[in-house]
Amino acid sequence: MESNMATLYELTEHAKHLYEKMSDLGLPLETIRDTIEGELPIAEKIKSYVFVIKELEANADAAKAEAERIADRSRKFKSRAQLLKERLQEAMEAAAIQKQEYPEFTVRLQKNPPSLNVIDESLIPKSFYIEQPPKLDSRGLLKHIKDGNEIKGVEVVQKTGLRIV
């Protein structure tokens, strides 16, 4: 294996193989680590991966910021269009114009479908409420278990994650 051209997968497999061989010989963990680190350029491969990860994360952040900027711009356009529609409607209503035709489009006032304006929700009969399925409070449940309580059907797991600092 040409180690400077090896992929992280190949280096990992080679490291596992070395670890197993040296463990079978009963060598101490410190010796195994030092040998793997000395024989395989995993540290350089990790460094390369971190540079790529950081670049991808920076690109993702930049794309997210740009998406937020564009979404904000879209909201502003929609808000301005709505304001102009409201002004146009007020003007047409004041002038008693129901419909105005042009070669490119037609503008008309029409009644919207009926809708509700709820003034006091407490006066509405319960039969008009939709029952919602209960939603699990995972954070509250985790805190309850961490506080020393046991609940069947759930277990606390501790996973390992990669942090780049």
Phi, psi and omega in degrees: 000126177276102193294329181285347178250002184289149176278165178299322178299313180296318179296320180296315179298317179296318179297319178298317181297313178299317180301313180298314180300314184286328176294319179298332178279353178080021181285149179294152182303321180299317179295318180298313180300313181299320180294313180298316180296323180285325184273330186243136180277047182295322181301318179293322180293320177299315180301316178298316179300316182297320177298316179294316179301313181298320178295316179296319178296320177296319177296320179296317178297317179296318179295320179296316179298319179294320178297319178295320179296316180293319178297319178297318178296319177299316178300320179295317178298315180296320180296316178296317179298318179296319179299316179294322177299316180297316178297318179296318179297315179301317181294317180294320178295317180296327181268003180058038177260118180271328185209139178222123182255142176226162179298328184272332184195171176235138177245130178213154174266134177217156179284136175280162175300150180300144177223168182260147170237100183281118182268317180218102185296332183292342181271355183275131179301144183298339181295345179266004178264143178263126177291136179255138176294145180296148179245133182290130175270086185299318181295316178296320179296315179299316179298317180301316180289319178298332179284004175101004179270150179248142175222127178290148177091006179213146175222150177270128178244146177241107181265164177255136178231158180270129175239133176247115183240000000 
